[in-house]
C-alpha cells in the first residue's frame, strides 16, 4: 500500500510539472551520487525543479496522460520515445541556459572503476610517481616502462592507460587509484531539451547571427529563382531596380545625357580613370592592394 501511494504521488507530481512548466532538460544520472544530486537540487531552488524516477514509471505516467486527453499530445508522446536509461527531468519556466550553468558547476572528478566504459582518455605523464619499488607489479601488469630513482618508481615515457570508449580494466583502475588520479568527471549530463517536443542540446548553440545568416541565404535563393523565371518578388525587387538603373545609366551615357549625379561619376571615370580614383579613392584595376590603400 505504501509503495502504491508513493507511485500515485509521483504520477501526480510529474503530471503537474508537465502541465505547469514550459520546458525541461532531460538529463542522464549515471554515476552521479545522491549527495551530488542533492547539491544540484538546492542550487536549482527558485529556478527549476528536478524530478527523477524509473523510466518505466515515467513512460506509464505520460501514456496515461495522453490517453486522457481529447486532443493528440505529440509533445508528450515524444518524451516516451526517448526515456531509455537512467534519465530524469529538470523543469523550468525560465532561461534554460541558467539551468545548464548550474549543471556545469556541479561536475565532479571521479576515480576510474573497473568495468566502466571510459568517457575520456587518460595518460600518465612520465616522471616520479612517489610509489615505493615494491609496487612495480602495478606498472608491469600494463607494460609500463619504469625505473627506480631515489627510492621511488619513475615512469620513463608518457603512457595512455585508458582510451575513451573502452572498458576500464581492473589493472588500470588499481594503478590510477594508487597514483591518486581521478581521470573522469561526472555530473548530470544534458541529453535532450523538451519544449513542445524533443530537441538535441545542439539547438542551444544556434545564435541570432546564425539565424540571420540562414535567413539571408534563403532570401538569396528566392531572389535568384525569381530572376531566373522572370517573376517579380520582394526578394528580387532590389536586383531588378539595380538592373534597370544600370540600363538607364548606359543609355544616358550613350546619349550624352549627363543630368544626374550617378551618371556624372561614371562619365568622369570613363573620361579619366586615374583622376577619378584619386578623387573618390577607388582601386581601379590594380588589384586588392591598391584599392585598400586608396580607401584608407
N, C-alpha and C positions, 0 to 999 in steps of 0.2 A: 504493500500500500504506500509506503514511504517513497519507494522508487517511482511508482506511478504518479504520485503527487509532484515529485521533482520534475518528471517528464512533462507533465501538463504545464507546470510553471515555466519550464524552459521554452516550450512551444509558444506560450502566451508572450513571453519576453521577446523572442525572435520575431514573432508576428508584429508586435508593437514597434520594434525597431525598423522593420521593413516598411511599415506604413508611416513612420514618423520622420525617418531620415532620407535625405535626397541622394546620398552617395555613400560608398563604403570602399575601404581597402580590404581585399581578400588576401590574407597572409598565411604563410607556412610556419607552423610552430615547431618543426623538427629541431631537436637538440637545444631547445630553449627551456631553461629551468623555471620552476614555479616562482622563485624569488625574482628572477628577471622579468617574468610576465607581470608580477605584482608591481614592480617598479614602473613598468611601462603604463600599466593601468592608472597608477597615481599621477604620472606625468601627463596623461591624456585627460585628466579630470577637468571638466569645463569646456573641453574642445571636442571630445569624441567619446564613444562608448565601445568597449571591447567585449565581444561575445564569442565564446569558443565552446565547441561540443563535438560529439561524434558526427561524422558526415552523414551517416545513415539517418540519424535523427533530423539533421538539417534538411536532407532531401525529403524525408517524410513530411516534415512540417510545411515545407514550401509546396509540395504536391497537394496537401490538404487545403492550403490557402487558395491555390489555383482552382481546385475543384469547386470551391465555394463561390468563386467569382462568376458573375453573369457574363462579363466580357473576357476575352482571352488576355492573359497576362504573360506575354512573351518575355518581358523583362525579368520576371521571377523565374520563369521556366529556364532561362539561360543560366541561372545560378546552379540549377540542378545538374546541368551537363558538366560543370567544372568542379563540383565538390567531390574530389577524389583525394584521399590522403589526409594528412593532419592539418586541415585548413580551418580558419576562423575569420570573423569579421571585425573590422573597426569602422563603426558607423559615425558619420558626421554630417552636419549641415553647413560647416564652414569650409575653409580652404583646405583641400586635401593635401597640399604641399606642407602645411603645418604638421599634419599627422606623419608624413614621411620624414620630416626633420626629427621628430621625436623617435621614430623607429631607428633612424641612423645614429642617433645619440646613444641608444641603448644596445649597441652591438658590442659584445664582449669576446675577448680572446678565449680560446678553448684548447685543451690538450687533444692530441690525436688518440683516438680509441680504435683498437683492433676491430676489423670488420666493417668500418665505416667507409663509405665512398668519399674520397678526398675532394672537398670543394675548392682546394687550391694546392699548388705545388709547394714543396718545402726543400730548401737547400741549406745544408750545414756548411758554414764557411770554414776554410782552413784556419788552423791556429790552435792554441791551447784550449783544452776542454775543462780543465780543473778536476778531472777524474783520475783516480789513482790507477797504477798499472794493473791491478788485479781485475779491472773491469774491461780489459781489452776484448773479451769474448763478445760483448755487445756490438763492437765495431767489426769483428771478424765475421759475425753472422751476416753482415750486409756487405762484405767485401770492401770495407772502407780502409784505405791505407793509412796507417798511423805510425808514430814513433814515440819513444819515451824521451821527454825533455824536462830536466829539472824535477824529476819525480812525479810527473803527470803525463797523461796521454795527450799527444798533439796530432791533429789531423793534418795530413800532408797537402791534400788538394780539396777544393770545394767539391761537395758531393750532394747530388739530388737524391734524397731518400724517399720522397713521396711525389708522385705525379698526379696532377689534377685528373679526376675521373676514375682513378684506380682505387682498388680497395686497400685500406691500410692494413698491413700485416702486423703480426704480434711483435716481431723483432723491431720494426720501425717505431711502433708505439712505445716499446720499452726503452729504446735508445733515446727518443725525444723526451720522454719523461725523466730519464737520468740527467739529461742536459738541461732540463728545466725549460724546454722550448714548447710554446703553445702556438702551433702553426696556423690554426684555423680561427675564424671569427664567426660567431653565431648570434643571430637576432631574429626578430620577426621579419621574414623575407616577403616583400611585396610580390604577389603572383598575378593578381588581376585587379582591375578597377571596376567597380559597379556603379553605374549612374544611368538608369533607364535601360540597362543591358550590360554585358560583359565586354571589357576592353583590355588590351595589353597595356602595361605600365608605360610603354614607349610613347603613348599618346601625350603623356605629360611633358615630353621633351619638345613637342611642337610649339614654336614661338609665334608671336604675331608677325614677325618678319617672314617666317616660313609660309604662313597662310597668305600674306600679301604677295609673295613671290609666286606661289601656285595660282593665285587669282589672276595675276598679271600674265602668267604663262597661258592660262585658259583664254583670257581676252585676246591674246595674240593669235591663238589658234582660230578663234571665231572670226577675227578680222581677216586673217589670211584666207579662210574659207569663203567669207563674204565677198572679198575682192576677186577670188578665183571664179565664182559663179556669177558675179555681177549683180549681187543683191545688196542694197544699201542697208546697213545696220548701224546701231550706235557704236559698236566696236570698230567698224571700218570707216566711220564718218570722218575722223581726223585725217586718215590717209587719203580719202577721196578729195577732201578740201585741199590738202597739200599738193596732191597731183594736179588738181585743177589750177591752183595758183602757179605751179611751175609752168603750165601751158600758157597762162596769162603772161607771165614774165618773158617767156620765149617769144610770144607773139609781139609784145611791146618792144623788145629789143630788135626784132626783125623789122618792125615798122618804124623804128627810131622814135617811139612814143615814150619818152622818159619823163613821166609825170607823177611817179610816186616813189618814195624813198628806197624800197627794196630793189626796184629796177635800177635806180641810180647807182646803188652799191655794186650791182652786178656789172653795170656798164663801166664803172671805174675799174673793176677787176679785169674786164676784158681788154680795156684800153692799155692799162699799165699794171700788171700783176704785182711787180716789186713795190711800187708805190702804195698799192692797196694793202699789201702785207705789212709794210712799215706803219701805215696809218691805223689799221684795225688789229694788228698783232697776229695775223694768220701765219701758218707754217708753210703755205704754198705746197709745192710738190716735192719738197726736200726731205720728207720723212718725218717720223715722230719726234726726233730730237730737235729739229728746227722749230716745229710747231710749239713744243713745250716751252722752249726758251722765249719765243715771242710772246706767249700768253703770260709769262711771269712779269 
